Amino acid sequence: SASKIHGDQMAFMDFPFVSSSHRDLMVDLVSTVETRLDSFLNPCGLPPDVQSYQNETGTAHAALHLRSGVQSSPIDFILGSWLHCKLPSGGALNITSLSAYLNSSTDAPNFLVELIQSSPTSMVLILDLPPRVDIVLDPDYLNTFYEDTQLDQHRQHLDKLSEVKPYYSSSLYIRSVVSPTAILVRIETEQLEEMIKTHVSPIAKEMLKTWLDVCAFGDRVVGESERVYLKKRDDMSKSKTIEIDLGSSLPRLFGQETANRVLEALREVF
Amino acid sequence: SASKIHGDQMAFMDFPFVSSSHRDLMVDLVSTVETRLDSFLNPCGLPPDVQSYQNETGTAHAALHLRSGVQSSPIDFILGSWLHCKLPSGGALNITSLSAYLNSSTDAPNFLVELIQSSPTSMVLILDLPPRVDIVLDPDYLNTFYEDTQLDQHRQHLDKLSEVKPYYSSSLYIRSVVSPTAILVRIETEQLEEMIKTHVSPIAKEMLKTWLDVCAFGDRVVGESERVYLKKRDDMSKSKTIEIDLGSSLPRLFGQETANRVLEALREVF
């Protein structure tokens, strides 16, 4: 239980605050990425007090797992995280995420999965391969990574379920970053465990497999001139994403000192 | 009635096949654009048999209204259209649209409204100011045209109505062209006339007003180097849009000869 481990170091891979099907899914996704990308990844170099941290009163806990790519690899970094915080209402907010960013040796899409649970019966799911070029200018990119991979079938599958409703991020920038096949949904059901096991898990694993096969191992290289553009776009997208995701919530949840420590450690890659 | 005017030239502004509230809305939007942009626009130069055409059996009718911008204006062109065709089921499909494209003297967004009615109780509404730059690279653009104008409030208003559901275009390219505040919805109700009058009309008029004030008359000029990029992006977006919208449906509905005549006339601006 939370109280038992309160004060101890809570490991990223433990996902100690979420349901078993939620935890199983996250462990599976992180393990799959780390196994397939193994030779491409440096060890996690975050300080222990950034790998796992909490607020003074012990009502908010979080863990981070960051591995940068080795020089010759197409990987920029992978970042896993979880966050748990008690809500004034008596419930708790639990967020778990895994993102994988490629570097400018390739223009293939990144990978992103995020599960945001604010009640036992409601969850927001974000699952996408965000594009790294302006698709309007590059229909071939759309064909290669989104049409030929049939990514939209996963979104369509969830769309047919009565428990699933579209979710709109309050950030217009986040809405702009995602792909045209992005899964952005709110799931409302008494059987959330079952829903994760039956529908969310198979889709998330399938989309990660597509990303690994077609993007991380796609051997799609780009020229020197395009790399400058990619780096500029990636840098903007990363800095805006971290600002929107963490800029205001980290200080509020963990205090300014911890927030500074965490953001400083992330600035290495963001 | 349709039979009375069958065979005659049906004028674009008559919108002869749609309900009165649908027609009133389209006439209002087209009139507003033409009044505000009057000195910027050349007369419609389409041949009469492209301004209005039909198929051999008289089951499909369409009209087009195209006015290009004068040299010194920020307007590329405005294009209005309607399409009516009898369905094998006994019903009819009615599509009306108005789009306004700016030229590369400015990078401000375009305007687009399309109402697609395939039954007396169901309508798809597309209403947007599609961006003309890659928003991921340009958060200031997002602030200027989408945050500061509070465009998302209109989408949110419709989203709250039980008769309104999100609509996903089957074309991933069209999904990529629209803005993060785009209204893409399906409206299902027995009171479609009332719904257009009470909810769709005020929002469409308000969004057109925003487009006219902030985009068409925004005096946002761009440098020479950016114009090359804008022209390339606009050209790609226009040619893909016309290919997706008309490429296969025009020959199917009106025969190859008429389709060629219409596409040839539109190629002047697309």
Interface residues (C-beta under 8 A of the other chain):
Chain A: D134 I135 V136 L137 P139 L142 Y146 E147 D152 R155 D159 P166 Y168 L172 Y173 R175 S176 V177 P180 T181 K232 R233 M236 S237 K240
Chain B: D134 I135 V136 L137 P139 L142 Y146 E147 D152 R155 D159 P166 Y168 L172 Y173 R175 S176 V177 P180 T181 K232 R233 M236 S237 K240
